């Protein structure tokens, strides 16, 4: 692992993922998580301030990066929130079947290499009535923006921990065994156009 990936990239990602508009998006969704919660890609812990502690039984924070998790651990102590950290990839969750009430995934699908396998694993660990709470940036409906998203994704993947700018989040979730309870799509303000088109809501297993 190079100097950039080890020391610089975690701070860059923390900054990009904690701007005021992005944090406002997190605030919309995180409080809905309840029971045994699995947060996919906890990263530097930017969701931590928004959990409703009265609804939480346990939080498992999954992330393969120790450097990002170190930052998350500091934040969890600040907010007096106990989190069990799991150094793992979403494609192969080290958890038993149907043990999770809520899976929370925010600004993480963009950097997961095998989304189909990851969503299959999420389905596996969710209880029959469990929920997938998501908030992601993705492919914009306007050609002028989506063209640049497609062109710049290879660069973004190298500089921002695998982040793809051009994933169609709606299709990814719907085509991999989930049905939407609700979904919202819009350009959020005060955000670079490449990242501004966002999808958020709740989905359940399509049994």
Secondary structure as the mmCIF struct_conf table of DSSP 4:
data_model
#
loop_
_struct_conf.conf_type_id
_struct_conf.id
_struct_conf.beg_label_comp_id
_struct_conf.beg_label_asym_id
_struct_conf.beg_label_seq_id
_struct_conf.end_label_comp_id
_struct_conf.end_label_asym_id
_struct_conf.end_label_seq_id
HELX_RH_AL_P HELX_RH_AL_P1 UNK A 3 UNK A 3
HELX_RH_PI_P HELX_RH_PI_P1 UNK A 4 UNK A 8
HELX_RH_AL_P HELX_RH_AL_P2 UNK A 9 UNK A 16
TURN_TY1_P TURN_TY1_P1 UNK A 17 UNK A 18
BEND BEND1 UNK A 19 UNK A 19
HELX_RH_AL_P HELX_RH_AL_P3 UNK A 20 UNK A 29
HELX_RH_3T_P HELX_RH_3T_P1 UNK A 30 UNK A 32
STRN STRN1 UNK A 35 UNK A 40
TURN_TY1_P TURN_TY1_P2 UNK A 41 UNK A 41
TURN_TY1_P TURN_TY1_P3 UNK A 43 UNK A 44
TURN_TY1_P TURN_TY1_P4 UNK A 46 UNK A 47
HELX_RH_3T_P HELX_RH_3T_P2 UNK A 48 UNK A 50
HELX_RH_3T_P HELX_RH_3T_P3 UNK A 53 UNK A 55
STRN STRN2 UNK A 56 UNK A 62
BEND BEND2 UNK A 64 UNK A 64
HELX_RH_AL_P HELX_RH_AL_P4 UNK A 66 UNK A 78
TURN_TY1_P TURN_TY1_P5 UNK A 79 UNK A 80
STRN STRN3 UNK A 84 UNK A 86
TURN_TY1_P TURN_TY1_P6 UNK A 90 UNK A 91
BEND BEND3 UNK A 92 UNK A 92
BEND BEND4 UNK A 95 UNK A 95
TURN_TY1_P TURN_TY1_P7 UNK A 97 UNK A 98
STRN STRN4 UNK A 100 UNK A 106
BEND BEND5 UNK A 107 UNK A 107
HELX_RH_3T_P HELX_RH_3T_P4 UNK A 109 UNK A 111
BEND BEND6 UNK A 113 UNK A 113
HELX_RH_AL_P HELX_RH_AL_P5 UNK A 115 UNK A 125
STRN STRN5 UNK A 126 UNK A 137
BEND BEND7 UNK A 141 UNK A 142
HELX_RH_AL_P HELX_RH_AL_P6 UNK A 143 UNK A 159
TURN_TY1_P TURN_TY1_P8 UNK A 160 UNK A 162
BEND BEND8 UNK A 165 UNK A 165
HELX_RH_AL_P HELX_RH_AL_P7 UNK A 169 UNK A 174
TURN_TY1_P TURN_TY1_P9 UNK A 175 UNK A 177
STRN STRN6 UNK A 178 UNK A 187
HELX_LH_PP_P HELX_LH_PP_P1 UNK A 188 UNK A 188
BEND BEND9 UNK A 189 UNK A 191
HELX_RH_AL_P HELX_RH_AL_P8 UNK A 193 UNK A 196
STRN STRN7 UNK A 197 UNK A 205
#
